[in-house]
Amino acid sequence: MIGVFILTLLSLVGANVVPFNSTTHRRDDYHWVDTWTNMPQLVEDSNMPPSPFVSVLGQSPIYSSQAAGSTTFRDTTIRQTLHMSVGAQKIRVVFSNTFGGADLPITAANVALPTGGKAGVAGIQASPIVPITFKGATSATVPKGQTLTSDDIGFPVQPQQMITVTLYTQQGQATASIDGHPGSRTTTWLQQGNHVLATTVSGSSLQHWYLLSAVQAYVPADYGSFVILGDSITDGRGSDNDMNNRWPDLLLARLQTNGLTNIAVVNQAAGGNRVLADGLGPSLISRYKRDALTQAGVRWAMIFEGVNDIGTGATGSGTQNQIANQLISAFTQIAKDAKALGLPIFAATITPFGSSQYGDASREAARQTVNDWILTSGIFDAVVDFDKFIRDPSNSAQLASQYNSGDYLHPNVAGYQYIANQFPLNIFKVSPPVTTSSPSAPEPSTTPLPTSTSSDPVPPVTTPSQPDMPKVPHWGQCGGTGFTGPTVCEEPYTCKYNNAWFSNCL
């Protein structure tokens, strides 16, 4: 039985519910939509590539991003397989150096089909192998702190198809601070030398993506993406390597078999990610605009996070009550900013963690507080009760045994499949809300948000404060790209830059 599913927008404007599919497309009525993404982050020392792919002056391996004189991927071919969401006749690839400590030189790159159409394989089919170019050139440099989008690539892809992107960098990146994604659940291959045209490589392998952040598809205007902001449960901890059986993958498969072939499912999650503070990757409150609201072709966004904030917070009702209230404030801010851009925003309840390392009565109370608010606040355009889907009917604080991966925190593949099976597909018939304002700061009455230490090379964009605007309280947002709220902090606080999307009063 499907759990609680609330469509607040449907109840308010039922006549405004329209099908998303369309059968006719004008030639000029196309746009770019993400068909694959991963959430870029600074690669932790423990997830750096093995020797000889990181070195100091080409000698011994080094695993500290603080080490001077490091070079990563010198004279290295990197072969990675990626799972497409929607099909298209042409694509383009986005290379990421957002967190890199130096410019990233790309000597050559191409796109091909993996042997057998499988994920994680070292081989590619001999044809087609299509070069990736940048303003017509086969090589390029991705500046420090930025991304680089390739030229359009005439490479037809099918829904749910695997493709292989191979890149070679002769110089390597003159730093040990590089972009990557440790929760790929997909095998990547590394080999020294230029092997971009080789039908197979045979060097080192590991489950990690590097230096890529998106593949975009050129599709009709009625196509759009569903962006999921999440943590390790969405990133697929407990799923199988090279099988693409995370719950978003399984939801994509269900969409395809139910005629919703124009919806791309975009996974912007990372294991260990938190909403309120940096940890493994930048905090959600500092990344949601970049990773969701401004993604190519985004049409819906969903929040499924918070367990790591609760689980890593100190036990005790005082601390946990504060965390719960701060999560509510953060989710409120994200929802308001999404709606201001005309994006329907959904949320999923936080799933159980009893008997895991997070298990504690005060933490469980915080989870229930946040979940009750998600289900009843009415701030989201739709809510899906993941908690109800996979909890133990006889112990609501714990995962059902058949869905437990073994750590009592992450579901197994059966749990992910059940989430995908129970996910209400008519959620995608929710019409966009009416845009009434620009993204705004949390209201002064909400619980203040904590600071984030996430760095971003782009300076914040703020608007001049107005005399009639209220001053921003301690921790409140006072600047960021697209921010139009008050920029003057209450005494004695000042507006401090965190990243391009978020500055706050400290």
ABEGO torsion letter per residue (X at the ends): XBBBBBBAAAAABAAABBBABBABBBAABBBBBBABBBBBBBBBAAABBBOAABBBGGBBBBABAABBGBBBGBGBBBBBBBBBABBBABBBBBBBAAABABBBBBABBBBBBBBGGBBGBABBBAOBBBBBBBGGBABBBBBBGBBBBBBBBBBBBBBGBBBBBBBBBAAEBBBABBBBBAAAGBBBBBBBEBAAABABBABBBBBBBBGBABBBBBBBAABBBBBBBBBAAAAGBGBBBGAGABAAAAAAAAAAAAGBAABBBBBBBBBGBBAABBBBEBBAAAAAAAAAAABBGBABBBBBBGAAAAAABBBEAAAAAAAAAAAAAAAAAAAAAAAAAGBBBBBBBBBBABGBAABBAAAAAAAAAAAAAAAAAGABABBBBAAAAABBAABAABBBAAABAGAGABBBAAAAAAAAAABBAAAAABBBBBBABBBBBBBAABBBBBBBABBBABBBBBBBBBAABBBBBBGBBABEBGBABBABBBOABBBBBABAABBBBX
